[in-house]
Amino acid sequence: MNQAIQFPDREDWDEIRQAVCFPVIVNGFQLTCGITRKALCQRFGEGEPLVLFRANRWDLEDQAQELLEDHQEDEQGWVWLS
């Protein structure tokens, strides 16, 4: 694991974005990652978004790390998982 990328356990549900959002610290800077309810359900089946996220946290953090390493942040500095 790259020690420069850390995922604190502080995910939350964003009603406006209809997404689970979670922080990531990269070299001391905090960014935000997100995955929509639709993407979670497509990947892991129907269910409560936060429950699906928590049950699959390791896989989602691995994907987020790959996206961060490939510099896939959007113009607001967010990383969106699909």
C-alpha positions in Angstrom: 0.0 0.0 0.0 1.2 3.5 -0.8 1.6 5.3 2.5 1.1 8.6 0.8 -2.5 7.7 0.2 -4.8 7.2 3.2 -8.5 6.7 3.5 -10.0 7.8 6.8 -13.2 6.0 7.8 -15.5 9.1 7.4 -17.8 8.3 4.5 -21.2 9.9 4.4 -24.3 10.0 2.2 -24.7 13.2 0.0 -28.4 13.5 -0.8 -27.8 16.2 -3.4 -25.2 14.1 -5.4 -27.0 10.8 -4.6 -23.6 9.4 -3.7 -21.5 8.1 -0.9 -18.6 10.5 -0.5 -15.4 9.7 1.3 -12.2 11.6 2.1 -8.7 10.6 0.9 -5.5 12.1 2.1 -2.8 12.3 -0.6 0.6 13.5 0.5 -1.0 15.5 3.3 -3.8 17.1 1.1 -7.4 16.1 1.5 -9.4 15.2 -1.6 -12.9 13.7 -1.9 -13.9 10.5 -3.6 -17.5 9.6 -4.5 -19.6 6.8 -5.9 -23.2 7.2 -6.9 -26.0 5.0 -5.6 -26.6 3.8 -9.1 -22.9 2.7 -9.5 -23.0 1.0 -6.1 -26.2 -0.9 -7.0 -24.9 -1.9 -10.4 -21.7 -3.3 -8.9 -23.0 -4.9 -5.6 -26.7 -5.3 -6.0 -29.6 -3.4 -4.4 -29.3 -2.1 -0.9 -28.6 0.9 1.3 -25.7 2.9 -0.2 -23.7 3.2 3.0 -24.1 -0.4 3.8 -23.0 -1.4 0.3 -20.0 0.9 0.6 -18.9 -0.4 4.0 -19.3 -4.0 2.9 -17.0 -3.4 -0.2 -14.8 -0.7 1.2 -11.5 -2.4 0.4 -12.3 -2.9 -3.3 -13.6 0.7 -3.6 -10.5 2.1 -1.9 -8.3 0.1 -4.2 -10.1 1.5 -7.3 -9.9 5.0 -5.9 -6.2 4.6 -5.3 -5.7 3.5 -8.9 -7.6 6.5 -10.2 -5.6 8.8 -7.9 -2.3 7.4 -9.2 -3.5 7.9 -12.7 -4.5 11.5 -11.9 -8.2 11.0 -12.7 -9.5 13.9 -10.5 -12.2 16.1 -12.0 -11.9 19.9 -12.2 -13.1 20.2 -8.6 -10.5 17.7 -7.4 -13.0 14.9 -6.8 -12.4 11.3 -7.9 -15.5 9.5 -9.0 -15.7 5.7 -9.0 -17.9 3.9 -11.5 
